[in-house]
């Protein structure tokens, strides 16, 4: 499977490193806004082709698929461009700025008969499958708790008067979009769409959120989510049931999973990691194409839409608005 790459940042480097663990993975080209940056990146991984024109890259018949790791606000436009040229798309989370964009992306994928998948690694990792398969052991689930709080050095820049990309509403960024999504996606994958959403956000001077919290209501169960780019947290995730509590080391990249039962016993469900955490999303994408499928049953359109709907509502309640939310008139 020969990929074109959009983006030359650290996440793209990790993606390529993970892809190299698969004998079905190859990088054929990279797109960058500047020739110099593109060639510098290409030289690190022996990428043969560098493009500064996206349409020129995706028109290349040597490419099968495109991995998109550009700023959030560019995902929809770039994905639709790629799919219009018949390229399959693996797009970093969050897959779009809002539900409206995602629906357009899905419509294009279906019209062009190509695969579109959100690159949420956690739900495709073996430990997540273990979580799902052993959830029955804790009895009736009463609470899901997930926290992803990691201080961003870009916050220092913001306090000094700059507007870095990670806190720039032009790029549909901020704490909810960049970190909160990691807490929400596993939730909907396990329990579906909540009945109620209550969200609070701490707005920064740039107009994006620095941190926030959410309470999501289900039938006789709730979910509590905490996310931040201006503080750190070291709390594990928990799924609390009437018979025990499942404890997950990191909701963004689960590896260690244990069940603490009410009688004091502990069951360790952890399996040693075999691959780079991003390997599994790449292999899922390749396997789907090998089977002729055009959507994932795990990182599905349904799950991606539910996540986008939750984040749209959380932003509405928190007063977070992006230029991408505006419907452009002809």
Secondary structure, 3 states (H helix, E strand, C coil): CEEEEECCCHHHHHHHHHHCCCCCCEEEEEECCCHHHHHHHHHHHCCCEEECCHHHHHCCCCCCEEEECCCHHHHHHHHHHHHHCCCEEEEECCCCCCHHHHHHHHHHHHHHCCCEEEECCHHHCHHHHHHHHHHHHHCCEEEEEEEEECCCCHHHHHHCCCCCHHHCHHHCCCHHHHHHHHHHHHHHHHHCCCCEEEEEEEECCCCCEEEEEEEEEECCEEEEEEEECCCCCCCCEEEEECCEEEEECCCCCCCCEEEEECCCCEEECCCCCCCCCCHHHHHHHHHHHHCCCCCCCCCCHHHHHHHHHHHHHHHHHHCCCCHHHCCCCC
